[in-house]
Amino acid sequence: MNTTLRSESAEAVISTLGAELISFSRQDTGVEYMWSGDAAYWTGRSPVLFPIIGAVRNGEIKIGEHTYKLGNHGFARRSEFTLVEASDTTAVFLLSYNENTLASYPFQFNLYLTYTLSGNRLEIGYRVDNIDQQEILFQLGTHPAFNCPLNGQGGIEDYYLEFGEPETLERLFLNDSGLLINGRTEPVLTEEQVLPLSHEMFYEGALIFKVVASRQIALRSKLSDASVLVSYEGFPDLGIWQPKDAPFVCIEPWHGVADEENFTGAIQDKAGIITLAPGAQFNSSLTIEIN
């Protein structure tokens, strides 16, 4: 089921499957900013990544004395959420633990996604409640895909990412199993804010960065004022991704990254893991502004 939010200048459509944003467009121009989900490249559009980000070694997580099978990016993106509140400009979606989640992740939780549309700005609030009697451990991430080119103008070489702060970034690489390659990095920016885009830069997979200083990143065009501004809180890490030669770019603030290829630890040893006490909440947010 889809829920539509409307303001005087924009429209957002969210599916209960994964509580996924599947469309965000300007009402005045009709321009669509989100990727369509065409299976020729990637069926996703803006999935939530929970309770892990990326791949885990051998497809398993270790919790206490037990191991559990868990697929890439976790199960939330393929789970049906419940719409618990809705108005013209706000929608709240909930995923609660159930028999299926407990089989791969033995913690009791509530995961809320709250969408709030104001003008051409869409804020997505992420909240995890620990309703268990023990600490719960998880990673949490975003994965929005934006059309590039925007409105069919130009090619990818006419676009760039602009960071909110000067960044010195080392790119991490993934192997064919989606695990981080130990010791392999590559400098991408040195006290710079602008990252030019090309298809070739993604031929070896996603660009993955740990601990990014900026709290916003803009996708901008050299040909027009068209842009997407992504602002976020509570997501220190970042992925930037495009399937080979695809007409979109993903800007993915994360809290955590995939396992390293030689990782042998338990869930509490994973990079960027969040530990939440019984009765506690974790909050983060992502805001998309389309221009």
N, C-alpha and C positions, 0 to 999 in steps of 0.2 A: 504494500500500500504506500502511496506517495502523499506527502503533505506539502502544500505550497504556501510560501510566505510572500507577501507583497508589500512594498513601500511605494512612495510616489515615484521612485526612479528605478527600482530593481525588483527582480523576482528570483526567489530561491526555491528549489524543489529538493526534498529530502525523502529518501526511501526508508521504510522501517527495516528493510534488510540491511543490516550493518549500520543503521542510522546514518547512511551515507548520503552526502551531498552529491546530487546527480546533475544539477543544473544551477547556474548562477548567471543571470543575464540582465542587461540594462533594458528597462521598459521603453525609454525614449529612443534608443537606437536599434533595439532588437539584437544586439551583439551578444553572443554566447561566449563565456569565458572559460567554462569547464570542458574538459575532454569528454567526448561522446560515449566512451566505452566500447568502441569498435573492436571486435575480437581479432581483427587483422593485426592489431598491435598489442592491446591490453584491455581487458574487460572492466578493470577498475576505474574509478573516477576520483574518489576521495575517501578511501577506507580508513577506519580507525585501527591502530595496531595495538593489540592487547591480548594476553598478558606478556607477550614478548615482541621484540622487534627483530626482523630478519630471521636467520636460521639458527637453530641450535644443533650442536654436534651430535651426529647420529640420529637426528630427529627426536631427541629425548631431553627432558629436564630431570634433574635429580633433586628430590625433596625428601630430606631425612634418609630413611633406608630404602626408599622406593624410587623407581624411575617411571616417567610418564611420557607417552608419545604426544608430541605437539608439533603441528605444522608451522611453516614459515609465517611470521607475523601474527601467530595466534589465531583464536577462533572468533573474536568479536566481529570481524569483518564479514563473516559468513553466517552470523547468528541473527535471528529475528528479534528486533527490539520492540518494546511496547511504547506506544505514544501515550504519555501520561498527562500531558498538558498541551494545549494549542490555542493560539489566537491568530490574528491576521499577520502578526510580525514575530511571534515567538512559538517555538515548539520544543518540548522536552521529551527525550527518549530514554528508556531504561532497559538495561540488560541485567538480570539477576542470575546468580548461580543456579544451576539446575543439574539434573542427572548427567546430561551430556558434558557440561563444563567440568563437573567433578571428576569425570573419567580421565581427563587430561591435565587438570589443574585443581588440586584438592583443597581449594580455599573458598570460603563463602564471602561474596562481594556483591555490591551494587555498582554498576557503571552507568552514569548519566551523561548524556550529551544534550546540551541546551543550545539551541540556535536562536539568535536574536538579530533581526534585520532592522537597520536604521539607515534610511537613504540608500546609498550604494555600498554600505558597510555591513558585513555579516560576521558576527562574533559567534564562535563555537566554544562553549565552555565544557571542559572535561572534568568530571568528578568521580572519584573512586571512593566508596565507603567500605570500610572493613566491618562487616557484620558477623565475623567469625569470633571465636573465643581465643584465637591465637594471632600472632603477627601474620600478615600476608605479604608476599613479595611479588613484584611485577615490574615490567617496563611498560611505557605508554608512548605511542607515537602517532603522527599524522602523515597523510600521503596524498595531498591534493594535486591533481593533474590539470594544468592550464594549457589551453590551446596556444600553440606557438608555431606559426604566426597567429597574431590576434586579428580577427576580422579578415583573414586571408591576405593581409598586407605583407609582402616581401617574403623572405625566407629566414631560416633560423639565424643566419649570419647577420641579419639586421636587428638582432635582439641581444640583450645583455642582462645580467643580474647585477643589481646595485645593492650592496650591503649598507646597513645603517651606520656602521662604524668601520674604520680602517681595519683590515683583517690580515693576519699572517697565518695561512692555512696550509696544512699538510694533508694531502689526500690519502685515504686508506683504500685498499683494494680487496675485492672478494674473489675467492676461488670459484670453481664451477659448482660447488655445493652451497654457495652463498655464505661461506665462512670467511672471516677476515684472515688475510695472508700475513703471517708473522713477519715483521721486519720490512715489509714493503710499503714505502710511502713515496709521495711525490709532491714537491712544493707547487702550490697553485697560485697563491697570492702572497705578496710581501708588503705589508702596510698599505694595502690597496683596498678600494671599495668596489671596483667594477670588474666583473668577470664576463668577458665576451663569450657568447655561446656558439657552438658548432656541433654538428652531428658526430664528428670524429671524437670529440672529447668523451663521449659515452660508449665508444666501441669496446672498452674494457669494463663496462658496467657502470654502476652508480659511483658518483663522487661522494665519499663519506668523510665527514669531519667531526672530530670530538671537540667539545667545549668551544663553541663559537661565541664571540663577544656580542655580536649584533643581536638586537631584539626585533629587527625587521629586515626584510629583503624585498626588493621590487623587481618584477619582470618588466623591462622597458623596451621600447622600440626606438630605433634611429630614424624611422620614417614618419612617426606621428606621436601624438601625446597619449596614445593608448597604453595602458599599464595595468598591472595587478600588484598591489602592495600587500604583503603578507607580514603581519605582526604577531608576536607570540610571547607568552610568559610560561615559565615552568618547563621549557624544552631546551636544554643546553646543547644538544647535539643536532646534527643536520645531515640529511641525505638529499642529493640532487640527482635525478634519474630521468632517463629517456630510453625506451627500447630502440633498437637500431633504426635510425632514420624516421622515427615517429614524428608526427606533427603536434607534439605537446611536450611540456617539461613539467616534472614534478618537483615541488619545493616542499621538503618534508622535515619539519622540526620534530625532534625525537627526544625522549628521555631514556637513553640506552642505545646500544648497538648490538649487532650479531655477535655470536661467539667467535673467538679465534679458532683457527684450524686445529690447534693442539689443546684446546680447552678440555679439562677433565673435572672441573669443579661442580659444586652444587649450585642451585638457583641463586643463593645468597652471594655467590662469587662472580656472578655475571656483571659485565660492565654496565654502569648506570642503573643498577637495580634499585627500586624504591621499596623501603620497608615501612609498613604501615601498622601501627598498634591497633589492638581491638578498640572499636568505637571511633577511630580516627578517620579523617577525610584527607584526600589528596586532590588539589585543584590546579588546573592549568588552562590555558586558553589559546586560541588561534583566531585571528581576525583577518578577513579577506576584504580588501577594498578595490573595487573595479572602476577604472577611469577610461 
